Amino acid sequence: MTAILCPVRGGPESQPTIQRALELAKETSLEVVFLYVVNLDFLTHTASSRSKVITQELTQLGLFILDAAQHRADLAGVASKGEVRHGKVMEQIKELSAEINARYIVLGAPRHEREQNVFERQQMTAFFDHLKSETGAEIVLVEPIADEN
């Protein structure tokens, strides 16, 4: 299978990324595979013993986010499916990309905010180069929509 890989986190920031993946799917007639990654690395900094419950809850959240993305794809007339994976985000993107023989990987660029992003700009550039060389997929970077305020 050759497809378009579109990792998402959910929320309004993912909407431009989903939209670009759907546009690309219409242009190429490729299926879109949406990816949501459950990563519990943040728990290493806490004393929480509830990791199993948190994993289940985040997995359910991921399924909900993927259902919403797939519904948008259905409305747009685009074939799609969703995958929830567990682990490190970059590793899961790379693994699924190889599994589906991704022709394109559509990624949202990080916003410059006070919040820490999963990918900082320099890390993303290096990751894009690495991902492209390992998978052969074309990286499509979607810039965030500027705030209206």
N, C-alpha and C positions, 0 to 999 in steps of 0.2 A: 504494500500500500504506500502511496505517496500522498502526503497531506500537508496541511498548514497547522503548525503547533502554536497555540495561543495560551500561555500561562496567565492566570488571573488570580487576584486577591479578593476581588469583590469590591463593592462600593462604587461611588461615582468616578473614582480615578481609573477604574477598569473599563469604563464605558467607551472611551475613544479607542482603546486597544481592541476591544471586542468589535467595534464598528469597522476598524481598519481590516481586521481578519475576515469579516464578512464581505467587505468590498473586494478584498483580494481573492476570496473564494469564488465570488461571482465572475471575476476577471479570468480566473484560471480553471474553473470547474473542479477544484479540489475540495475535499472534505476538510472541515476544521475540527481539530482535536483540542478541546479546552482542558487545561491542566490546573488543578488546585493542589498545593503541597502543604501538608500538615507537618510543621517543624516545631518540635518542642525544645529546641536548644535554649530558649529563654528560661526553662525550668531549672537549668543547671545553676542559675543564680538565686534560686529560692529553695526553701526547705519543704516544698510541697510533696506530699506522698500521694497526691491525687492524679498522677500522670495518666493512668488508664482512663479515668473519667474525662479528663481534659482532652485526651486523644479522641475519645468517642464523640465528645461535643464538637470539637473542631472538624472532625470528619463529617458530621451531620451538617455543619455550617457549609463546608466545602461542597457537599452534595446539593445543598440548596442553591448556592452560587452557580454551580455548574448547570443545574436545571434552568435557572433564569437565563443563562447565556445560551443554552440550547433552545430555549423557547424563542429567544430573539432570532436565532439562526433559522428556526422553523418558519417564523413570520417572514423572514427575508428569502425563503426558498433555498436555503443552504443546508447541505448535509453536514451533520456534526455529531460528535459524541463527547463525553466527558470522562476524565480520569482523576481520581483522588489518589495521590501518592503520599508516602510518609518518608521523611528524611530531609536532607539538605536541598534547598531550592535549586541551586545550580546543578547539583548532581542529578536530580530528578528531571530537570529540563534536558540535560544531555542524554540521559538514558532513554527517555520517551522519544526524543528526537530521533535517535538511532533506531528504535523499535518501529516507528512509523515511517521511517525514511523521509523525514520532513524536508520538503523543498523550501519552505519558508518558516521562520520562527518570528512571530509578531510579539514584541515586548514593549511594555510601557516604560518610558524614561522616568527616572526618579524626579520627584519635585524637590525643589530646594526649600525645605521646611526645617523647623526646629526638631521635628520627629526624626529619628534615625530611620533611614531607608534600608531595605534588604540589600539593595545595590547602591553604592555611591557611584558617581559619574565615572571616576577613573577605573573602579572595579568593573563597571559595565563595559567600558571600552575594551579592557583586557579580556573579559569574559566573552564578548562578542567575537573577538579575533580567535580565541581558543575554540569556541563553539563552532564557528564557521570552518576552521581548519579540521576539526574532528568529525563534523557531520556533513560538511559540504552544503549545508542549508544557507539560504540567503537570510540575513538578519534584517528585519523591518522594525525600525525604532519609531515609536509613536510618542510624540512630545505631549505633555499634559496641556490641557486647555488652561489658558491664563485665567486667574480669578477676575471676576468683574468688579471687585472692590478696589 
